[in-house]
Amino acid sequence: MNRVSTAIAKMKTQIAAKVAAGLSQEKVDATHKALDMELDEYCRFQEMKSAAVMDKKLTLEEAQLIYKYLGETPEHFNQQPVEVKAVLTQIFKELLASRIAARV
């Protein structure tokens, strides 16, 4: 397993535990919707993912898995399970932060 698949499995377990502890499905559904990507974000993430491989921040295997989950359109990503969207959104955030820090 790579870091991406490990993080997704961990997130799935965490969400299931929170639902078992009383988190409503409505809140899970609201989070799922809130994590939808627009086209500009999607394109930027695809670019940053590829650059992260060149910068050795992601392995090729991790980048390929991210590409699989992103798919060819934002709609494909938006239909992914909440745990996938949460982990990939966090990765996108980290790549953006790294890019900003490199420019400062």
Backbone hydrogen bonds in HBPLUS format (Angstrom, degrees):
<---DONOR---> <-ACCEPTOR-->    atom                        ^
c    i                          cat <-CA-CA->   ^        H-A-AA   ^      H-
h    n   atom  resd res      DA  || num        DHA   H-A  angle D-A-AA Bond
n    s   type  num  typ     dist DA aas  dist angle  dist       angle   num
A0006-THR N   A0002-ASN O   2.94 MM   4  6.05 159.1  1.99 156.4 163.1     1
A0007-ALA N   A0003-ARG O   2.95 MM   4  5.98 156.2  2.00 139.5 145.9     2
A0008-ILE N   A0004-VAL O   2.97 MM   4  6.22 155.1  2.03 151.1 158.0     3
A0009-ALA N   A0005-SER O   3.03 MM   4  6.20 162.7  2.06 145.8 150.1     4
A0010-LYS N   A0006-THR O   2.97 MM   4  6.19 158.3  2.02 148.1 154.4     5
A0011-MET N   A0007-ALA O   2.88 MM   4  6.03 158.2  1.93 146.6 152.6     6
A0012-LYS N   A0008-ILE O   2.91 MM   4  6.11 157.3  1.97 150.7 156.8     7
A0013-THR N   A0009-ALA O   3.14 MM   4  6.38 156.4  2.20 144.4 150.0     8
A0014-GLN N   A0010-LYS O   2.95 MM   4  6.24 157.0  2.00 149.0 155.6     9
A0015-ILE N   A0011-MET O   2.88 MM   4  6.10 161.1  1.92 154.4 158.6    10
A0016-ALA N   A0012-LYS O   3.00 MM   4  6.17 163.1  2.03 146.6 151.6    11
A0017-ALA N   A0013-THR O   2.96 MM   4  6.16 154.1  2.03 146.7 153.8    12
A0018-LYS N   A0014-GLN O   3.01 MM   4  6.25 153.0  2.09 144.7 151.8    13
A0019-VAL N   A0015-ILE O   2.89 MM   4  6.16 154.8  1.95 153.2 160.4    14
A0020-ALA N   A0016-ALA O   2.91 MM   4  6.11 158.3  1.95 146.2 152.5    15
A0021-ALA N   A0017-ALA O   2.95 MM   4  6.14 134.1  2.17 135.8 148.3    16
A0023-LEU N   A0018-LYS O   2.83 MM   5  5.45 164.3  1.86 147.0 142.8    17
A0022-GLY N   A0019-VAL O   3.02 MM   3  5.16 160.0  2.06 105.1 110.9    18
A0027-LYS N   A0024-SER O   3.13 MM   3  5.35 125.1  2.44  98.7 111.2    19
A0028-VAL N   A0024-SER O   3.22 MM   4  6.65 156.4  2.28 145.4 151.7    20
A0029-ASP N   A0025-GLN O   2.82 MM   4  6.03 161.5  1.85 150.7 156.0    21
A0030-ALA N   A0026-GLU O   2.85 MM   4  6.05 149.5  1.94 142.1 150.8    22
A0031-THR N   A0027-LYS O   2.93 MM   4  6.15 155.6  1.99 146.8 152.9    23
A0032-HIS N   A0028-VAL O   2.90 MM   4  6.15 159.3  1.94 149.7 155.9    24
A0033-LYS N   A0029-ASP O   3.03 MM   4  6.28 160.3  2.07 147.6 151.6    25
A0034-ALA N   A0030-ALA O   2.91 MM   4  6.10 154.8  1.97 144.9 152.5    26
A0035-LEU N   A0031-THR O   3.10 MM   4  6.28 132.5  2.33 146.9 157.6    27
A0035-LEU N   A0032-HIS O   3.32 MM   3  5.44 141.6  2.47  98.3 108.4    28
A0036-ASP N   A0033-LYS O   3.12 MM   3  5.50 164.0  2.15 116.1 117.6    29
A0042-TYR N   A0038-GLU O   2.97 MM   4  6.15 164.3  1.99 157.8 163.0    30
A0043-CYS N   A0039-LEU O   2.92 MM   4  6.12 166.7  1.93 156.5 158.8    31
A0044-ARG N   A0040-ASP O   3.06 MM   4  6.17 161.6  2.09 143.6 149.1    32
A0045-PHE N   A0041-GLU O   2.85 MM   4  6.05 158.4  1.90 152.8 158.7    33
A0046-GLN N   A0042-TYR O   2.98 MM   4  6.26 160.5  2.02 151.4 156.5    34
A0047-GLU N   A0043-CYS O   3.05 MM   4  6.32 161.7  2.08 150.5 155.0    35
A0048-MET N   A0044-ARG O   2.87 MM   4  6.09 163.9  1.90 152.3 157.1    36
A0049-LYS N   A0045-PHE O   2.82 MM   4  5.89 154.4  1.88 152.1 158.7    37
A0050-SER N   A0046-GLN O   3.20 MM   4  6.42 161.5  2.24 145.6 149.5    38
A0051-ALA N   A0047-GLU O   3.02 MM   4  6.31 159.9  2.06 149.7 155.7    39
A0052-ALA N   A0048-MET O   2.84 MM   4  5.96 146.2  1.95 142.4 151.7    40
A0053-VAL N   A0049-LYS O   3.28 MM   4  6.64 136.9  2.48 141.4 150.9    41
A0053-VAL N   A0050-SER O   3.24 MM   3  5.38 134.6  2.46  98.0 109.3    42
A0054-MET N   A0050-SER O   3.37 MM   4  6.77 159.3  2.42 144.9 149.5    43
A0055-ASP N   A0051-ALA O   2.90 MM   4  6.18 145.4  2.02 146.8 157.4    44
A0057-LYS N   A0052-ALA O   2.74 MM   5  4.97 154.0  1.80 159.2 160.1    45
A0058-LEU N   A0052-ALA O   3.21 MM   6  5.49 146.7  2.32 118.0 115.5    46
A0056-LYS N   A0053-VAL O   3.02 MM   3  4.91 157.4  2.07 102.1 108.7    47
A0063-ALA N   A0059-THR O   2.96 MM   4  6.22 163.4  1.99 152.7 157.0    48
A0064-GLN N   A0060-LEU O   2.89 MM   4  6.07 152.8  1.96 148.1 155.7    49
A0065-LEU N   A0061-GLU O   3.04 MM   4  6.26 151.3  2.13 143.1 150.5    50
A0066-ILE N   A0062-GLU O   2.95 MM   4  6.24 157.9  2.00 150.2 156.4    51
A0067-TYR N   A0063-ALA O   2.87 MM   4  6.09 159.0  1.91 145.9 152.1    52
A0068-LYS N   A0064-GLN O   2.92 MM   4  6.16 152.0  2.00 142.5 150.0    53
A0069-TYR N   A0065-LEU O   3.05 MM   4  6.39 157.1  2.11 149.5 154.4    54
A0070-LEU N   A0066-ILE O   2.80 MM   4  6.05 152.4  1.87 153.7 162.7    55
A0071-GLY N   A0067-TYR O   2.80 MM   4  5.84 156.0  1.86 149.8 156.1    56
A0076-HIS N   A0073-THR O   3.10 MM   3  5.38 131.0  2.35 103.0 114.7    57
A0078-ASN N   A0074-PRO O   2.82 MM   4  6.08 163.1  1.85 156.3 161.8    58
A0079-GLN N   A0076-HIS O   3.23 MM   3  5.43 149.0  2.33 102.3 111.1    59
A0080-GLN N   A0077-PHE O   2.93 MM   3  5.37 166.4  1.95 119.4 123.5    60
A0084-VAL N   A0081-PRO O   3.02 MM   3  5.44 125.9  2.33 109.1 122.3    61
A0085-LYS N   A0081-PRO O   3.08 MM   4  6.44 165.3  2.10 157.8 162.0    62
A0086-ALA N   A0082-VAL O   2.88 MM   4  6.01 158.2  1.93 151.9 157.7    63
A0087-VAL N   A0083-GLU O   3.15 MM   4  6.23 165.1  2.17 141.0 144.8    64
A0088-LEU N   A0084-VAL O   2.92 MM   4  6.05 172.3  1.92 158.6 161.2    65
A0089-THR N   A0085-LYS O   2.92 MM   4  5.88 151.8  2.00 140.7 148.7    66
A0090-GLN N   A0086-ALA O   3.07 MM   4  6.26 150.8  2.16 141.7 149.3    67
A0091-ILE N   A0087-VAL O   2.96 MM   4  6.29 155.1  2.02 150.6 157.7    68
A0092-PHE N   A0088-LEU O   2.90 MM   4  6.12 160.0  1.94 147.9 153.1    69
A0093-LYS N   A0089-THR O   2.94 MM   4  6.17 157.2  1.99 145.1 151.3    70
A0094-GLU N   A0090-GLN O   2.93 MM   4  6.21 157.6  1.98 149.0 154.6    71
A0095-LEU N   A0091-ILE O   2.88 MM   4  6.16 156.5  1.94 153.3 159.8    72
A0096-LEU N   A0092-PHE O   2.91 MM   4  6.15 158.1  1.96 151.5 157.6    73
A0097-ALA N   A0093-LYS O   2.91 MM   4  6.15 162.5  1.94 150.8 155.7    74
A0098-SER N   A0094-GLU O   2.96 MM   4  6.09 155.9  2.01 144.5 151.1    75
A0099-ARG N   A0095-LEU O   2.99 MM   4  6.17 154.8  2.05 144.4 151.1    76
A0100-ILE N   A0096-LEU O   2.93 MM   4  6.19 158.5  1.97 153.1 158.9    77
A0101-ALA N   A0097-ALA O   2.91 MM   4  6.08 163.3  1.94 149.6 154.3    78
A0102-ALA N   A0098-SER O   2.99 MM   4  6.15 146.4  2.11 142.2 150.9    79
A0103-ARG N   A0100-ILE O   3.11 MM   3  5.28 136.7  2.30 100.5 112.4    80
A0104-VAL N   A0101-ALA O   3.34 MM   3  5.31 142.7  2.49  95.7 105.6    81
